[in-house]
Amino acid sequence: MNYDQHFETSARLRNDYWNSIGKLHEDVITHAINPAFSGGPMWPSVRQAFVRIDTPSGTILASDGLSDPYSDFDENESNRDYNGVGCEFYIECNETLGDFNHMKASWQFSVLYQVAQLAAGNPNIASIISDYTHVSTELYDCDVPDSFLNEDGRAGVLLGLTSPVVTSNVQLSIENIALVNVRLLTLQELQYINEHGEAGRAKIAELLSQNHGVSDLTRPSVI
């Protein structure tokens, strides 16, 4: 298959998967002007988009395009074994989000967006998550309450927790990509990970895994 065929097949397989667990909305969140053209990270096929899936338990927002084949697929043989960075990221909501504007303005989308842009700038992100299972990081420009932000104004997230709704992988046109859960951390959880390193991250992951996969501003800290 050439690039166009891989692109179309990957998009169809992603959409089929999301439709198998809920209602995938046809409208996607994207940019009028792609940020990659003004210094932002370049996504594999340049296209940057996010999708919404409504399930009985709430809305899922997911990146859509990080697992596209690379735009130079036909010319660059070294990129022919990959569906982009090999993963897409999603955040589960314990509510059904409102209309398109409400969804785009939600704190959940702001967190997911920053994770996706971080991943786009790190093409080895899938390997890192595969090697470590759980990865914690800090994000700028997240529209969450100040109580979730550290002294540098960053919010913490944990990547790679399992979900009772979303499987860990899905097969696309070239490879089996990871579907990576994004969980917002409380400030106490973030501080605990920073103080205790890998052991702290493992403990927080274990405690959070006892709950469902939803990011929630009202849940109590596990530490």
C-alpha positions as CSV (number, residue, x, y, z in Angstrom):
1,M,0.0,0.0,0.0
2,N,1.1,3.6,-0.6
3,Y,0.8,6.5,1.8
4,D,-2.8,7.4,0.9
5,Q,-4.0,3.8,1.3
6,H,-2.3,3.5,4.7
7,F,-3.7,6.8,5.8
8,E,-7.2,5.9,4.8
9,T,-7.0,2.4,6.3
10,S,-5.5,3.7,9.6
11,A,-8.3,6.3,9.9
12,R,-11.0,3.7,9.2
13,L,-9.6,1.2,11.8
14,R,-9.3,3.9,14.5
15,N,-12.8,5.1,13.8
16,D,-14.1,1.5,13.8
17,Y,-12.5,0.9,17.2
18,W,-14.0,4.0,18.8
19,N,-17.4,3.2,17.3
20,S,-17.2,-0.2,18.9
21,I,-17.1,1.3,22.4
22,G,-19.3,4.3,22.0
23,K,-20.6,6.9,19.6
24,L,-17.8,8.6,17.6
25,H,-18.8,12.1,16.6
26,E,-18.1,13.1,13.0
27,D,-16.9,16.6,13.9
28,V,-13.3,16.8,15.1
29,I,-11.4,19.4,17.0
30,T,-8.6,20.9,14.8
31,H,-6.9,24.1,14.1
32,A,-7.7,26.7,11.4
33,I,-4.0,27.2,11.1
34,N,-1.8,24.2,12.0
35,P,0.6,25.1,14.9
36,A,3.4,23.2,13.2
37,F,3.6,26.0,10.7
38,S,4.4,28.5,13.5
39,G,7.1,26.6,15.4
40,G,4.9,23.9,17.1
41,P,5.7,20.1,16.9
42,M,5.0,18.4,13.6
43,W,2.6,15.5,13.7
44,P,3.3,12.5,11.5
45,S,1.0,13.4,8.7
46,V,1.0,17.1,9.7
47,R,-2.7,16.8,10.5
48,Q,-3.6,17.5,14.1
49,A,-7.0,16.5,15.3
50,F,-9.0,15.3,18.3
51,V,-12.1,13.2,18.5
52,R,-15.0,12.7,20.9
53,I,-16.6,9.4,21.8
54,D,-19.7,9.3,24.0
55,T,-20.1,6.1,26.1
56,P,-22.7,5.2,28.7
57,S,-20.3,6.3,31.4
58,G,-19.3,9.6,29.9
59,T,-17.3,11.2,27.2
60,I,-13.8,10.1,26.0
61,L,-11.6,12.7,24.2
62,A,-8.8,11.2,22.1
63,S,-6.0,12.5,19.9
64,D,-6.4,11.6,16.3
65,G,-3.4,11.7,14.0
66,L,-0.3,10.8,16.1
67,S,-0.7,7.3,14.6
68,D,-1.1,8.4,11.0
69,P,1.6,7.1,8.7
70,Y,4.4,9.6,8.2
71,S,3.8,12.1,5.4
72,D,7.1,11.0,3.7
73,F,6.0,7.3,3.7
74,D,6.4,6.8,0.0
75,E,9.8,8.4,-0.2
76,N,11.4,7.5,3.1
77,E,11.9,3.8,3.5
78,S,12.9,4.2,7.2
79,N,9.4,5.4,8.1
80,R,7.5,2.6,6.4
81,D,7.3,0.4,9.5
82,Y,5.5,2.8,11.7
83,N,2.1,4.2,12.3
84,G,3.4,7.6,13.3
85,V,4.6,7.7,16.9
86,G,2.8,4.4,17.6
87,C,0.2,5.6,20.0
88,E,-2.8,7.9,20.6
89,F,-3.8,9.4,23.9
90,Y,-7.2,9.7,25.5
91,I,-8.8,11.1,28.6
92,E,-12.0,9.7,30.1
93,C,-14.6,12.0,31.6
94,N,-17.2,11.1,34.2
95,E,-19.7,13.3,32.4
96,T,-21.1,13.7,28.9
97,L,-19.5,16.9,27.7
98,G,-21.8,19.5,26.1
99,D,-21.6,21.0,22.6
100,F,-18.5,21.5,20.5
101,N,-17.5,24.8,22.1
102,H,-18.0,23.5,25.6
103,M,-15.9,20.4,24.7
104,K,-13.0,22.5,23.2
105,A,-13.0,24.8,26.3
106,S,-13.0,21.9,28.8
107,W,-10.1,21.3,31.2
108,Q,-10.0,17.8,29.9
109,F,-9.3,18.9,26.4
110,S,-6.6,21.3,27.6
111,V,-4.8,18.5,29.4
112,L,-5.1,16.1,26.5
113,Y,-3.9,18.7,24.0
114,Q,-0.7,19.4,25.9
115,V,0.0,15.6,26.3
116,A,-0.5,15.1,22.5
117,Q,1.8,18.0,21.6
118,L,4.4,16.7,24.0
119,A,4.2,13.3,22.3
120,A,4.4,14.8,18.9
121,G,7.7,16.3,19.8
122,N,9.0,12.9,21.1
123,P,8.7,10.2,18.5
124,N,10.1,7.6,21.0
125,I,7.2,8.1,23.4
126,A,5.5,4.8,22.7
127,S,8.8,2.9,23.4
128,I,9.2,4.9,26.7
129,I,5.7,4.0,27.8
130,S,6.2,0.3,26.8
131,D,9.5,0.1,28.7
132,Y,8.3,1.8,31.9
133,T,4.5,1.0,31.8
134,H,3.7,4.2,33.6
135,V,5.2,7.6,32.8
136,S,4.6,10.8,34.8
137,T,5.2,14.3,33.4
138,E,4.3,17.9,34.0
139,L,2.4,20.1,31.6
140,Y,2.2,23.8,31.0
141,D,-0.9,25.8,30.0
142,C,-3.5,23.4,31.4
143,D,-6.8,25.0,32.2
144,V,-7.2,23.3,35.6
145,P,-7.8,24.8,39.0
146,D,-4.8,26.3,40.7
147,S,-4.9,23.6,43.4
148,F,-3.6,21.2,40.7
149,L,-0.7,23.4,39.7
150,N,2.8,23.3,41.3
151,E,4.8,26.4,42.0
152,D,6.0,26.5,38.4
153,G,2.4,26.5,37.2
154,R,2.6,23.0,35.8
155,A,0.0,20.2,36.1
156,G,1.0,16.6,36.6
157,V,-0.3,13.6,34.7
158,L,0.3,9.9,34.8
159,L,0.3,8.1,31.4
160,G,-0.4,4.4,30.9
161,L,-3.0,3.3,33.4
162,T,-5.5,0.7,32.3
163,S,-9.1,1.5,31.6
164,P,-12.2,-0.8,32.0
165,V,-13.6,0.8,28.8
166,V,-10.6,1.3,26.4
167,T,-8.2,-1.5,25.4
168,S,-4.5,-0.9,25.6
169,N,-3.9,-1.4,21.9
170,V,-5.5,-1.4,18.5
171,Q,-4.3,-2.8,15.2
172,L,-3.9,-0.2,12.4
173,S,-2.6,-0.5,8.8
174,I,1.1,-1.0,9.7
175,E,1.4,-1.8,13.4
176,N,-0.4,-2.4,16.6
177,I,-0.5,1.0,18.3
178,A,-1.0,1.8,22.0
179,L,-4.0,3.7,23.3
180,V,-2.6,5.6,26.3
181,N,-4.7,6.7,29.2
182,V,-4.1,10.2,30.6
183,R,-4.8,10.7,34.3
184,L,-4.7,14.1,35.9
185,L,-2.7,13.9,39.2
186,T,-3.5,15.8,42.3
187,L,-0.7,18.2,43.5
188,Q,0.0,15.8,46.4
189,E,0.4,12.9,44.1
190,L,2.7,14.8,41.8
191,Q,4.8,15.9,44.7
192,Y,5.0,12.4,46.0
193,I,6.3,11.1,42.7
194,N,8.8,13.9,42.5
195,E,10.1,13.1,46.0
196,H,10.2,9.3,45.6
197,G,11.0,8.9,41.9
198,E,10.3,5.6,40.2
199,A,9.1,3.9,43.5
200,G,6.7,6.8,44.1
201,R,5.4,6.6,40.6
202,A,4.8,2.9,40.9
203,K,2.9,3.4,44.2
204,I,0.7,6.1,42.8
205,A,0.0,4.0,39.7
206,E,-1.0,1.0,41.9
207,L,-3.3,3.1,44.0
208,L,-4.9,4.9,41.1
209,S,-5.4,1.5,39.2
210,Q,-7.8,0.5,42.0
211,N,-10.2,3.2,40.7
212,H,-11.7,3.5,37.3
213,G,-9.8,5.3,34.6
214,V,-11.5,8.7,34.8
215,S,-9.7,12.0,35.4
216,D,-11.8,13.9,37.9
217,L,-11.3,17.2,39.6
218,T,-13.3,16.1,42.7
219,R,-11.7,12.8,43.5
220,P,-9.7,12.6,46.7
221,S,-5.9,12.3,46.5
222,V,-4.6,8.7,47.0
223,I,-1.7,10.0,49.1
